[in-house]
Amino acid sequence: MYSSFLETSFNMACDIEVSVIIPTYNRRTLLPRAIDSVLAQTRAVEEIIVVDDGSTDGTGDMLRERYGDRVRHVWQSNAGVSAARNHGMRLARGRYLALLDSDDEWMPEKTALQVAFLDARPEFGMVVCDVERIDGDYRHIDVFHRRDVVREDGWVLRWLLHNPSLIPASVMLRRQVVEQLGGFDEALRTAEDLEFHLRIARHWPIGVVEQPLVRAMRGHEGLSAASSTYDDYVRVVEKAVADARGTLDDGELDAALAGTYLRNARGMLIRHRWAAGTALARRAWGLSRDPAQRREIAGLLPFGVKRFLRGLMPG
């Protein structure tokens, strides 16, 4: 759990400005691209920490040969991406912490623009940016514009409950945020980034730099493609909504839950989880008051029937 993070929290002086934490597992060929994008920043990153989550592909040897002491390589027994990120954040010495997955990369101005944002707004805990999504061959797919969800900077929980998606590579946050709230929830197999995002939004203002400063890879299999992702997503949003009762409008909270149930019901039907998907669709219908959303929910019935019949056909 993230609570254990606090028990062994930061014990070093904050003697540099920016630290980046890069968790990795058996991505020796992809990792240099991520690291090189950090080294190419127009505003230098003082500390690069690669947390090697039990790799067996020679990642450590590559890092020593290619980067020497420019990169701090920390090895741990395989414990998952949340544990790796938390380990790196505990070791980091920067007053600002940035995250980067080993298959993603930064644009050259990312550090400069996000540091400037946080320097100018000392009350903000975190800043994110737009993200260019790319495929496994680094070809453009689309751009994730944060303003499509987060309408304005500040207390953004009301909007994030409708879509808490977080690409960790887009984040820069103050170390005080993690000292106060802990890191990623290690008990979650997936949706840990959503939970982290929502927890911070409940306690700190969050801002957006409206530029695509990150290129993030999509289309490869990983934990986010697992069927259990839908269950974790629903549990995370349900808890965040429950925690927000009394502070946000009940109608808005119900609409956020209905949208969560609708999206995940569709995913479960795609995965042939008929009973679970149907149950979520019913819960969405019971909460929704929006006619357009209700039409979407009603459309899940023929969608599910089509998926079911398709599954009966010989391959």
N, C-alpha and C positions, 0 to 999 in steps of 0.2 A: 504494500500500500504506500501512497505518497506520504502518509504520516511518519513512516520510518525514515524518510528523507530528513525530517527535522531533527531527529535524534543524532544524526551525524552531519549536521549542516556545516556551512562554510566556517572554516577555522583559520583562514588565511586573510591577511590584509588585502584590501582592494587597491592594489598598487598599479594597475593598468586600466585602460579604458574599455577595450573590447576583447572579449574571448569568444571564439566559435567552437562549438562542440559538434563533432561529426561521428555518429555511431556507424559502425560497419560490420558486416559479416560476409566473408567470402566474396568480396567485390573488388579484388585486386585490380582488375582491368578497368573498372568504372571509377574507382576512387580518385586517381590522379586528376581526372577532369574536374571533380568537385574541388579538390585542394588547389589546383591551379587557378580556379576562378576566385578563390579567396586571396591568393597571392597577387592577383591582378587588380585588386581593389584600388580605386583612386585615393581612398583614405585607408591607410594600412590597418590591418588587424594585428594586434600585438601578440595574441596567443591563439594558436591552433591546436586543439586537442582532438585526436582521433581515438575513440574508444573502440577497441577491437573486441567484439563480442564472441570470442572463441574461434576466430577464423582458422582454417586449416589449409589455406591456399597460398601461403607465403606472403600475406599482407605485410607483416612486420618487416621482413627482409626488404621488400620493395620500398617501404617508407624510409628505412634507414639509408638505402642506397640512393634514392632519388632526392630526398629532402633533408637528410641529416638532422641537425638540431633546429631546423625551421618549424618542424612539426613534433609535437609531443605525442608519442605513441603509448597508449595504455591498454594492456591486455587484461581481459577478464574471462572467466569461464562463461559459457553461453548462458545468458539469463534473459535475453529479449531486449528489444529496442528501448523500452521504457527504462529498464535498469541501466542500460548503456548511457542514455541521455542523462539520467540522474547522476550517475557516476561522474560523468564529465562536468556537469554543473557544480557538483561538490568540489571538484578540483580547480575549477576556473578561478582566476584572480581578477577578472575584469569587473568594472562596475556595470557594464552592459554585457548581456549574454545573447548570443545569436546561435541559431540552430541550422544545421545543414545535413540533409541525408546524403549518403554516399553516391546516389544515382542522380542527384540534382546539381544545379550550378547557379551561381550568382552572376548578375550583370555588374559591370565595374563600379557603378555609382551606388550600389545598395548600401554599403556601410556608411558612406558619407551622408546620404540623404536621411537614413534612419537615425543616425547619431544626431544630426541637426534637428530632427523632429523632437527627439526626447530631450535634448539640451534646452530647446525652446519651451518645453511643456513639462516642468518638473513634477506636476501632479499626475501625469500619465504613467501607467505601468508598462505598457506594451504598445508597439507599433507593428503593423503588418503592411504588406504591399500587394499589388496585383501580381499575377503569376501567369507566365506563358506555359501552357501544357504541351508536352512533346511526346512522341512515341519512342519506342525502343531504339530507333535509328536516328534520334534527335531531330525528327521532322516536326514542324509546327502542327498542332491540333487546333488550339483555340487559346483565348486569354480569359482567365478567371478574374473578373473585375470585382473587387471587394465592395465597391459602392453599390453594386446590384443588391447587396444584402445590408451592409452597414451604411445607413443613410447619412449619418454625420458622426464626427468624432465625439468621443465622450463615453457616457454610460450606455453601452450598446447591447446589454443583455437582452432587451426586448426584441431586438432584431436577430440576434444570434440564435435564440431559441427556435426560430423558424428555419435556420440553416447554419449550424455551428461548424461547418466544414473548416478545417485549418490545415494549411500546408506548412509544416514546421520550418521549412527553408525560408519562408517569408517573414519569420518572426525576429524581432529584437526586443528584449525586455530588460528591465532593471533587475539587478540581483536581489534587491529588497523584496520583489514580488515572490521569488522562490524561497527566500528566507522566511517570509510570512506564511505562504500557502503551501509550500512543498513543491515537489516536482510532479512528474507523470505518475499516474496510478499504476503500479506494477501488478496489481491484481487483475487488471483488464488485459485480455489477450488482444483485443482490437478496440477501436473507438477511444483509446487513451488520449489522442490529440483533441477530440471533441470535448471530452471531460475537462481537460486542462484549459481549453479555450473558455468554456462556460464558467469554470471556477474563477478564473482571473477576471472575467467580465462582471462577475457579481461583486468583486471587491475593488477593482481599479478601472479608471477610464482607459479606453483603447483607441488608438488612432490609425489612420490609413494614409500611406503614401500612394497616390494614384498613378503609379507607373509600374509596368511589368519588370521588376528587378530580379526575378527568379525564373529559371527554366526548370520545370519539374516533370519528371518522367511518368507517363501513364502507359497502361496497356500491357504491363508485365504482371505475371501472377505473383501474389504475395498474400500476406495475412488479410489485407483489405478485400481480397477476393473470396475469403472464406465465408461459408454460410452463416457462421456464428456472428459475423459482423452485424447482421441485422438485429440480433438479440441484444448485443452490447450497445448498439446505437440507441435502441428503444429504451433500455434501462438507464443510460446516461441522461437522455433528455427527460425521461419521467422524473428522475431525481432532481434535475435542475429546475423543472417546472414546480415540483413540490416545494423546493427550497425558496422559490420566488413567490409563492402564494402570500398574499398580504402586502407585497411590495409592488407588484405589477397587476394590471387589470386582468381579472379572471377570464374575460372574453378573449383577450389576446393570448393568454396562456392556453386556453382550450383550443384556439385555432392553431397554435404552434404544435400542440400534441396531435391534433387531427392530421396536420401535414406530415408529421413524423410517422404516424401510423400508416398513412396512405403510401408514402414512398417505400417504406419497408415491407408493407404488404405486397406491393408489386414485386419487390426483390425476392421475397419468399416464394411467390407463385412462379417466378422464373426458375427458382431452385427446386421446384416441385414440392414445396412444403405447403400442401394444400390447406391443412387444418390451421396451421399457424397464420398463414396469409389471410385466410377467411376471417379468423378471429380478430386480426388487426383491422381489417376492412370494416368490420362491424363496429369496432371501437371508434374508428375514424368517423363513421356515419353518425354515431351517437353524439359526438362532440361538435361536428361541423355545422356551421350556420351559413356558410358561403355557398350560393347556388352553383357556381362554377366548380368549386371543390367537390360538391356533392355529385355533380355529373361525372367527375373523374372517379370518384369512389364507386359509383354505379357501373362505370365502365370496366371495373376490375372483374365483374362477373363474366362477361363474354371473353375478356382477356384470359382469365383463368381456365375457362372451358376450352378455349383454343389451345392453350399450352398443354392441358391435360390430354386432349385428343391427339395432338402432335406427338406426345410422348408414347401413345399407344401404337403409332405407325412404325413399321419395321424400318430400321436405319439403313 
